[in-house]
Amino acid sequence: MSKKKKIVIIVAIALIVVLLATGLTVYFVVFDPKKKGDQIRAEVNTEKPTYENVLAKNREDFSSDKDYALYLYESACAAFQNCEKCAYIDDYVTTTIVEAFKTRIPCQGCRFTVKTGTEYYYADYSGADSKNYGWMFDLSGKVEDTLFAKRSYADITKMDYLYTEKALKPKVTIKDGNYNVDADWSERNRVNGYPKHEDLPIYHASQSGLFQQTEMNITAETVTGATVTYNAELEYYTVSFILDVNNPKTSEKLIENLRAGLPDGNYTSITKVYQIWDNGYFRQCESLDYASDSLMELKLDFKTYFKYGEEDCNPDNYKYFNEAKQNALAESKQ
């Protein structure tokens, strides 16, 4: 093997290791090479919640679409925090593009969140296609950041933290829009340092902070473009934002995480498109962000579905939720 070829191989492996060792969490459920990185989305039906209308203003009350769009978004965030119960599903793909090696690595995953009363439940499942990319994840030495199952629980009347467990290498499959996960939560398969106490998210009306649907800051200062349209037949608004990538406040909550993997990386495009029911509650969200440095580019594609029905907001209908609760409450009594 020539020295030049050997260096190229070493550099290629180094790039993969850097990619997989980033602080950016990579989520992966099912990868089909024929899809070329497009997301395999589950069909999720959403119904308008029966909660009281929280929208007190109309378009004519604002001087611009931007101001009206911000009002609708902020109203939906407040409505989520103040409502009795809500569930949402995150379905997304992160694609890493290394042009120098003509390489595209798409990874998919899913998260489930339920808030009901004072309780908060959360699950995060990440699994790699071992046939195509599993060896890369093992090579990176960061399996706990890429091949894991995570489950969390909080009750603000009993704790001021989010109790979280994390296990390695779950088996994750999707069929007919339904996710199936099998994880080994035993001590021998637990990620070092878990269970642990994480920061309590904002989700309840009694909390002093304000819920934000995204960690990107959506404010008058960070929005460079906004539009609002209304679907009279289905009774929801579509609220679109283009965020200012040159304003450091836009991504200040995420930039440190990004640069853990891309030392000189920056966001190059940030777009958020919300569907908001005409009574002020989130229907769904689509987010498409790009970030890059001199070596590679990241494409982050998210879709979030909000659900308000009894079945969707019942923790008993989610695998591992009750076990997380039992363990959290048992620990809090010790």
C-alpha positions as CSV (number, residue, x, y, z in Angstrom):
1,M,0.0,0.0,0.0
2,S,1.4,3.4,-1.0
3,K,2.1,6.0,1.7
4,K,-0.3,8.5,0.0
5,K,-3.1,5.9,-0.2
6,K,-2.5,4.9,3.4
7,I,-2.8,8.6,4.5
8,V,-6.0,9.0,2.6
9,I,-7.5,6.0,4.4
10,I,-6.3,7.2,7.8
11,V,-7.8,10.7,7.1
12,A,-11.1,9.1,6.0
13,I,-11.2,7.0,9.2
14,A,-10.3,10.1,11.3
15,L,-13.2,12.0,9.7
16,I,-15.6,9.2,10.5
17,V,-14.4,9.1,14.1
18,V,-14.8,12.9,14.4
19,L,-18.3,12.7,13.0
20,L,-19.4,9.9,15.3
21,A,-17.8,11.4,18.4
22,T,-19.6,14.7,18.1
23,G,-21.7,16.1,20.8
24,L,-24.6,16.1,18.4
25,T,-26.8,13.2,19.2
26,V,-27.4,11.1,16.1
27,Y,-30.8,9.3,16.0
28,F,-31.3,6.2,13.8
29,V,-34.3,3.9,13.5
30,V,-34.5,2.4,10.0
31,F,-32.1,3.1,7.1
32,D,-32.9,2.0,3.5
33,P,-30.0,2.9,1.1
34,K,-32.5,3.2,-1.7
35,K,-34.0,6.2,0.1
36,K,-30.7,8.2,-0.3
37,G,-31.1,9.8,3.0
38,D,-34.7,10.8,2.8
39,Q,-36.6,10.3,5.9
40,I,-38.9,7.3,6.4
41,R,-41.7,9.0,8.1
42,A,-44.5,7.3,10.0
43,E,-48.0,8.5,9.2
44,V,-49.3,10.2,12.3
45,N,-52.9,11.5,12.3
46,T,-53.6,14.5,14.4
47,E,-56.9,15.8,15.7
48,K,-57.7,19.4,16.9
49,P,-57.7,19.6,20.7
50,T,-60.9,20.6,22.4
51,Y,-59.1,23.1,24.7
52,E,-60.4,26.6,24.9
53,N,-59.2,29.1,22.2
54,V,-56.2,31.0,23.4
55,L,-55.9,33.3,20.4
56,A,-57.3,36.8,21.2
57,K,-55.8,38.7,18.2
58,N,-56.2,38.5,14.4
59,R,-53.9,39.5,11.5
60,E,-55.3,43.1,11.4
61,D,-54.0,43.7,14.9
62,F,-50.4,43.5,13.6
63,S,-48.4,45.7,11.3
64,S,-46.5,42.8,9.6
65,D,-46.7,39.0,8.9
66,K,-43.5,38.7,11.1
67,D,-45.2,40.2,14.1
68,Y,-48.3,38.0,13.6
69,A,-46.2,34.9,13.1
70,L,-44.4,35.5,16.3
71,Y,-47.7,36.0,18.1
72,L,-49.0,32.7,16.9
73,Y,-45.8,30.8,17.8
74,E,-45.5,32.4,21.3
75,S,-49.2,31.7,21.9
76,A,-48.8,28.0,20.9
77,C,-45.7,27.7,23.2
78,A,-47.8,29.1,26.1
79,A,-50.7,26.9,25.3
80,F,-48.5,23.8,25.5
81,Q,-47.1,24.8,28.9
82,N,-50.6,25.6,30.3
83,C,-52.6,22.7,28.9
84,E,-53.4,19.7,31.1
85,K,-51.9,17.1,28.8
86,C,-50.2,16.7,25.4
87,A,-48.0,14.2,23.7
88,Y,-45.7,14.6,20.8
89,I,-43.6,12.4,18.5
90,D,-40.3,13.6,17.0
91,D,-39.3,11.8,13.8
92,Y,-36.0,13.0,12.2
93,V,-32.9,12.3,10.3
94,T,-29.4,13.7,10.5
95,T,-27.3,13.4,7.4
96,T,-23.5,14.1,7.5
97,I,-22.0,15.0,4.1
98,V,-18.2,14.8,3.5
99,E,-17.8,16.1,0.0
100,A,-14.0,15.3,-0.1
101,F,-14.9,11.6,0.1
102,K,-18.3,11.8,-1.6
103,T,-19.8,10.4,1.6
104,R,-23.4,10.8,2.9
105,I,-24.3,9.2,6.2
106,P,-28.0,9.4,7.1
107,C,-29.2,8.5,10.6
108,Q,-32.7,8.3,11.8
109,G,-34.5,8.2,15.1
110,C,-37.5,8.9,17.3
111,R,-38.5,10.5,20.5
112,F,-41.7,10.3,22.5
113,T,-42.8,12.9,25.0
114,V,-46.0,13.0,27.2
115,K,-46.9,15.6,29.7
116,T,-50.0,14.9,31.9
117,G,-50.8,16.9,35.0
118,T,-47.6,17.5,36.9
119,E,-45.9,14.5,35.3
120,Y,-43.4,14.4,32.4
121,Y,-42.4,11.2,30.5
122,Y,-39.8,11.0,27.8
123,A,-38.1,8.3,25.7
124,D,-35.3,8.5,23.1
125,Y,-34.4,5.6,20.9
126,S,-31.3,5.4,18.6
127,G,-30.1,2.4,16.7
128,A,-27.8,1.9,13.7
129,D,-28.1,-0.3,10.7
130,S,-25.3,-2.6,11.5
131,K,-25.0,-4.0,8.0
132,N,-24.3,-0.6,6.5
133,Y,-22.9,1.6,9.2
134,G,-22.7,-0.3,12.5
135,W,-18.9,-0.8,12.3
136,M,-18.4,3.0,12.1
137,F,-20.2,3.5,15.3
138,D,-18.2,0.9,17.1
139,L,-15.0,2.3,15.6
140,S,-15.8,5.8,17.0
141,G,-15.7,4.5,20.5
142,K,-18.9,6.6,21.2
143,V,-21.5,3.8,21.1
144,E,-23.2,5.4,24.1
145,D,-23.9,8.6,22.1
146,T,-25.3,6.8,19.0
147,L,-26.6,3.3,19.9
148,F,-28.8,3.8,22.9
149,A,-32.2,3.8,24.6
150,K,-33.1,6.5,27.0
151,R,-36.1,6.9,29.3
152,S,-36.9,9.7,31.7
153,Y,-39.5,10.8,34.2
154,A,-40.3,13.8,36.4
155,D,-43.1,15.0,38.6
156,I,-42.6,18.6,39.7
157,T,-44.5,17.9,43.0
158,K,-41.9,15.3,44.0
159,M,-38.6,16.3,42.3
160,D,-36.8,19.3,40.8
161,Y,-34.8,17.2,38.3
162,L,-35.4,14.8,35.4
163,Y,-34.6,11.2,36.3
164,T,-32.9,9.5,33.4
165,E,-31.7,6.0,32.5
166,K,-29.7,5.1,29.4
167,A,-29.0,1.6,28.0
168,L,-26.8,0.5,25.1
169,K,-27.7,-1.0,21.7
170,P,-31.5,-1.4,21.7
171,K,-33.2,-3.3,18.9
172,V,-35.4,-0.7,17.1
173,T,-37.8,-1.5,14.2
174,I,-40.6,0.3,12.5
175,K,-43.5,-1.3,10.8
176,D,-46.8,0.2,9.5
177,G,-46.0,3.5,11.3
178,N,-45.4,1.8,14.7
179,Y,-42.1,1.7,16.6
180,N,-41.0,-1.4,18.4
181,V,-38.1,-1.2,20.9
182,D,-36.4,-3.9,22.9
183,A,-33.8,-2.6,25.3
184,D,-31.8,-4.3,28.1
185,W,-31.9,-1.9,31.1
186,S,-29.9,-4.1,33.4
187,E,-26.8,-2.8,35.2
188,R,-24.5,-4.7,32.9
189,N,-25.9,-2.9,29.8
190,R,-26.2,0.5,31.4
191,V,-24.2,3.5,30.2
192,N,-21.7,4.7,32.7
193,G,-23.0,7.4,35.0
194,Y,-26.6,6.4,34.7
195,P,-29.1,6.7,36.2
196,K,-28.6,10.4,36.6
197,H,-30.4,13.6,37.3
198,E,-30.7,16.0,34.3
199,D,-32.1,19.5,34.1
200,L,-35.9,19.6,34.5
201,P,-37.5,20.7,31.2
202,I,-40.1,23.5,31.1
203,Y,-43.5,21.8,30.6
204,H,-46.0,22.9,33.4
205,A,-47.9,26.1,34.1
206,S,-46.5,26.4,37.6
207,Q,-42.9,26.6,36.4
208,S,-41.3,30.0,36.3
209,G,-39.6,29.6,32.9
210,L,-41.3,29.7,29.5
211,F,-41.6,26.6,27.2
212,Q,-40.0,27.0,23.8
213,Q,-40.6,24.4,21.1
214,T,-37.1,24.7,19.7
215,E,-33.7,25.4,21.2
216,M,-33.2,27.9,18.4
217,N,-34.3,31.4,19.6
218,I,-37.3,32.6,17.6
219,T,-37.6,36.3,18.4
220,A,-38.1,39.6,16.5
221,E,-34.4,40.0,16.6
222,T,-33.5,36.6,15.1
223,V,-36.2,36.2,12.5
224,T,-35.3,37.5,9.0
225,G,-38.4,36.3,7.2
226,A,-41.9,35.1,8.2
227,T,-45.2,34.1,6.5
228,V,-48.6,33.1,7.7
229,T,-51.3,31.3,5.8
230,Y,-54.6,29.7,6.9
231,N,-56.2,26.4,5.9
232,A,-59.9,27.0,6.4
233,E,-60.9,23.4,5.6
234,L,-58.6,21.9,8.2
235,E,-58.6,24.8,10.6
236,Y,-54.9,25.5,11.1
237,Y,-52.3,28.2,10.3
238,T,-49.0,27.5,8.7
239,V,-46.4,29.7,10.3
240,S,-43.0,29.8,8.6
241,F,-39.7,31.4,9.9
242,I,-36.3,31.9,8.4
243,L,-33.8,32.6,11.1
244,D,-30.7,34.8,11.0
245,V,-27.6,32.5,11.0
246,N,-25.4,35.6,11.4
247,N,-26.9,36.6,14.7
248,P,-25.2,34.7,17.5
249,K,-28.3,34.8,19.6
250,T,-30.2,32.6,17.2
251,S,-28.2,29.4,18.0
252,E,-26.5,30.4,21.3
253,K,-28.0,27.4,23.1
254,L,-26.7,24.9,20.4
255,I,-23.5,26.3,19.1
256,E,-21.3,24.8,21.8
257,N,-22.7,21.3,21.0
258,L,-22.2,21.9,17.3
259,R,-18.6,22.9,17.7
260,A,-17.8,19.9,19.9
261,G,-17.8,18.0,16.6
262,L,-17.2,20.8,14.1
263,P,-14.6,23.1,15.8
264,D,-15.1,25.9,13.3
265,G,-18.6,25.0,12.4
266,N,-21.5,27.4,11.9
267,Y,-25.2,27.1,11.0
268,T,-25.7,28.1,7.4
269,S,-29.5,27.9,7.1
270,I,-32.3,27.6,9.7
271,T,-35.9,27.2,8.7
272,K,-38.9,26.4,10.9
273,V,-42.4,25.7,9.6
274,Y,-45.2,25.3,12.2
275,Q,-48.8,24.2,11.8
276,I,-50.9,25.7,14.6
277,W,-54.6,24.9,15.1
278,D,-56.8,28.0,15.0
279,N,-57.5,27.7,18.7
280,G,-53.7,28.3,19.3
281,Y,-52.3,24.8,19.9
282,F,-49.4,23.2,18.0
283,R,-50.4,20.7,15.2
284,Q,-47.0,19.8,13.8
285,C,-43.6,21.3,13.1
286,E,-41.1,20.8,10.3
287,S,-37.5,22.0,10.8
288,L,-34.6,22.0,8.3
289,D,-31.2,23.2,9.4
290,Y,-27.8,23.1,7.8
291,A,-24.4,23.5,9.4
292,S,-20.9,23.1,8.1
293,D,-17.2,23.7,8.6
294,S,-14.3,23.3,6.1
295,L,-14.5,19.5,6.1
296,M,-18.2,18.5,6.3
297,E,-21.8,19.5,6.3
298,L,-24.7,18.5,8.5
299,K,-28.3,18.4,7.4
300,L,-30.8,18.2,10.3
301,D,-34.4,17.4,9.2
302,F,-37.0,17.1,11.9
303,K,-40.8,16.5,11.9
304,T,-42.8,16.7,15.1
305,Y,-46.5,15.7,15.6
306,F,-48.6,16.9,18.5
307,K,-51.4,14.8,19.9
308,Y,-54.0,15.6,22.5
309,G,-56.3,12.5,22.7
310,E,-56.8,10.3,25.8
311,E,-55.0,7.3,24.2
312,D,-52.0,9.4,23.0
313,C,-51.6,11.1,26.4
314,N,-51.8,7.9,28.5
315,P,-48.4,6.9,29.7
316,D,-49.6,3.3,30.0
317,N,-49.6,3.1,26.2
318,Y,-45.8,3.7,25.9
319,K,-43.2,1.0,26.5
320,Y,-40.9,1.6,29.4
321,F,-42.7,4.8,30.6
322,N,-44.1,3.2,33.8
323,E,-40.8,1.4,34.6
324,A,-39.0,4.8,34.4
325,K,-41.6,6.3,36.8
326,Q,-41.3,3.4,39.3
327,N,-37.5,3.6,39.4
328,A,-37.5,7.4,39.7
329,L,-40.0,7.4,42.6
330,A,-38.2,4.5,44.3
331,E,-34.9,6.4,44.1
332,S,-36.5,9.7,45.4
333,K,-37.6,7.9,48.6
334,Q,-34.1,6.7,49.4
